[in-house]
Amino acid sequence: MFILERSHLTIIQEVAREGSLTAAGLRLNLTQPALSHAIRKIENQLGVKVWRREGRSLVLTQAGEWLLSLADRLLPQFELAETRLQQFGNGERGTLRIGMECHPCYQWLLKIVSPYLEQWPKVDVDVRQKFQFGGIGALFSNEIDILVTPDPLYKPGLNFTPVFDYELVLVVGAQHPLREAEFVLPEQLMAETLITYPVPSERLDIYTQFLQPAGIAPRQQKQIETTDIMLVMVTHGRGVAALPRWLVEEYASRFELYPIKLGKNGIAKQIFLGRRETDEEVKYLESFIEFAASPHF
């Protein structure tokens, strides 16, 4: 049975590159006798002549030329593989898979991802939307590495880090009668069309923390997928929405919007990043959380 080893290819490449056993031995940290013995061993193991002598020189046979071509292709791949594996082992390379349970958080995430990628050029980021309603399961099944959520569900084996505080506010257009109000009460939304993301009401804070405790429901709920269209509708008086104050302020130059506090005390929220406890030593993941927790707004 022929066994071709990486060391065989390295010796063949170095002897061909240096043109003499002495020079090749120096590069391989082998004495000339030791290298001569290694060459004989290679030919015995492979069962084929790799070199032939022409005077004092070693010349590759046809089999040797083919092996040299193979070495020139494979050895750089071995070196690259070792470098990449070392980077993976050191937490310097990989793909950071982010699951989202927060529609408006995409705008927040954009502010983080671009400078993060500059800081970690060997790390890719993959944002996955399909885990809007099953992020915890996706973390446990290793389908994602980080879950962005305003509503952490604490489970053994998971850690959640708060990275950003924000206030949930009611957003109205310029012609809305509440635009000058300091705050709004639940009963004031009974006649309103409430525009929301396509999320069940039990997962919307405007319902769970504001309307439902007061036994109030809006006249109508309209679901819209994108933030821009939602704000266009609000601007043109087609309804009201509940969004983070920072998001409303970010769109202020494009739309005439008026944020109003929900209740006298407002509704305070946080964005959390969830991850598996077993990933706490992954450097690029830890760096993303630290970066996300730094001030951006």
N, C-alpha and C positions, 0 to 999 in steps of 0.2 A: 504494500500500500504506500503510495507516494504521499508525503505530508509536506506541503509548502508552507513555510513559516515566514512571518514578517521579517525576521532576522536574515533570512536568505535573500530577500529582495533588497534589504539595506546593504548587505555586503556586495551584491552584484552591482548595485547603483554606485557605491563608493569606489569600487575598483575601476569601474568604467569611467567614472568622473575624474579620478586622480591619475589614472594611467599607470600606476605602479603599486605594488603591494606595500612598499614602505610608506608612501604618502597616505594610502587608504588606511593602513594600520594605525597611523597617527590620528586620523579623524575618528576611527572606531575605537580608539584606546586599546589596540591589540598590537602585540609584537608581530614581526614578520612571520616567525615560525607558527605562532598561534593563528594568524590569518591564513597561512598556507594549509594548516590542519583544518580550519573551518571550511575552506574551499573544497578540500577533498571530501569532507563530511557531507557538504551540500550535494555534491555529485553522487555520493553513495546513497544518500537518503532519497534523492529524486530519481535515481536510476538512469541518469542521462548526463552526457558531457556538456558542461556549461562553458568551459574555456578550452582553448587549445594553445599550445606553446608555439610561438614563432620567434626563435632565437631566445632572447632573455625576456621577451614580452608575453603577456597573456592576452589572447584575443578571444572575444566571445564567439561561440559557435552559433548556428542558426537558432538552436534552442535558447542559448544565452541571450541573443538579441531580442527574442520574443519576451523572455523574462525581464530584460531591462525595460522594454516598452511597458510591460505590466507594472513594474516597480515605479516607473515615472508617473503612471496613472494612479496607482493605489496608495503609495506612501504619503502623498499630500493629503489624501482623504483620511488616512489614519491620523495624521497630525491634526487635521481640522476636527475630526471626531473627538479626539482627546481634549482639544481646547474647548470645544462646545460642552462636552460632558463636565469638564472642570467648571465652566461657567454655570452650568445647571446646578452642579453641586454647591457652588459658592453663592447661589441665588442671584447671579448676574445676568442670566438669560432665561427666557421663557415667554409664554403667552399668558397675560393676565386677563382672565375671563370674568367679565363683570355682568351680573344680573341686575335688572332694574325693577323695583316695585314702586316707582315714583315717577309719574309722567313729567312733571315740571323739573325734575332733577336732571333731565338731559341738558338743560341750559347750564346748570351748575357744573355738570360733569365736563362739558366742553371747556370750561375755564381751567380745568385741572389737567385734562388729558394731554393737551398740546405741550405745555412746559414739562410735564412728566416724561413724555417721550423724548424730549431733548435731553433730559437728565439721565434717562435709561435707554440709550440707542439700541441695545441688544434685546429689548423687551417689546413685544407686540401687545396691543390691547384689542380685545374682542368684546364688544358690548352686545349683550343678548336680551332681547325684549320679551321673548316667549315665557320668561319666568316671572311675569308681573304678579301672578297669583300663586306661584308655587316655589318661591325663592328658597325657603328653608329646605325643602326636599332636594332642590338642585344643589345646594351646598353639601348636604350629606351624601349625595350620589356623585360628588366630584364633577358635576357638569359645569359649575362655575366656581370661581375662587373668592369672589367678593360679591356681597349682596348689598345694594343701595336701597335703603328702606327708611321711611319715617316711623314705622311701627315694628320695632324689633320683637321677635318671639324668642325668648331666652330658653335654650335647650342645652342639656349637657353635651359638651364637645364643641360648642360654638361660642364665639366671643363677639360682642357688638361694641363698637367704639363710636361715641357721638363726635361728629366732625363739624357740624354746622347748625347754628340756631337760627330760626326764622319765625316770623309771625304770619299766620294765615289770616287773610283779610278778604272782605267782600269787594268786588271790583264792579264799578258801574260806569256808564258813559256820561258824556257832557250834559245831556238833556235829562238825565235821571233826577227825579225829585230828591233823592237821598244824597246827592253828590256832595253837599256841604255838611252832612251829618258827621258828628264826632264819632258816633258808634251806632250800630244797628241792633235791634232786638229781633228775636226769632219771628214774632208775629208780624213784623214788617215785611217778611218775605212770603207771606201766604198768597199774595196776588202776583208773585213774580214767576218768570220762567228762569229756572236755574240751569245754567249751562255747565256741564261737567265733562270730564274725561270718561271714556267708556269703562267705568269701574262700578261694581255693585255698590249700592248705597251704604251697605254695612262696612265698606272699606273707605268711605269718604268722611273726613273729619267734619265737614260742614253739616253732615247728618248726625254722626255719632256724638259729636261734642257740642252741637249748637241747636239743631232743629229737633231731633228726636227727644232729648231730655225735656223739652218744652211741649212735646206732643204736637209739633207743628210740621206741616209738609208744604212745599211750594206748590203753586198752581200747576206747574208743569216742569218736568225735567227733560232737557235736551242734551244728548251725548255727542261730543265732537272729539275726534282723535287728536287733532293738532292744536298747539297753543296759539299759533298765528290766526287761524280761522276762528278760534274761540274768541280772541280779543277783537277781531274784526266785527263779529256779531255783537259783542258787548258795546263797542264803540258806536254802532249804528242802532242801538236801543233794542236789540232783539232778545235781550235777557241780561242776567247778571251772572257772575262767576265767583268762586272762592279760590284764591291762588296765593302763593307766598308773596309777601310785600316786596322782597328783593326782585322777584320776577316782574312785577308790575312796574317797578322803578326802572328796570332794565329796558322795558318796552316804551317808556314814557316819551322818547323822542319820535316814535313811530305812530303811537296812538294816543288820543286824548282820553286818559283813564283816570279814575278817581278811586283810590283805595280807602276803605272804611273799616274801622275796627269792628270785629264780631263780638258784641257784648261790651259791657263797661270795662272788663278786664282784658279783653282780647283773647286770642287762642295762640299760645306759644307752642312751637313744634321744634323738633330736631331731626336732622338727617343722620342716620347711623350707617356704618359700614360693618357688615357681618362677615366673619371668616371662620374657618375651622381652627381649633386649637392646635392641631397638628401642623399647621402652616405658619406658626408664629416665628419660625426662624428663616423663612423665605425672605431674603433681603429686599427684593424688588417689590414684594407685596407689602412688607412693613413700611417701605419708603412711600408707597402710594397712600397708605393711611396717614402717615405723618404729613405728607404733602397736602392731603385733603383737609386735614385739621388746621392747617395754617391759614391766616386771614386772607380772603380773596375778595371780600365785598366791603 
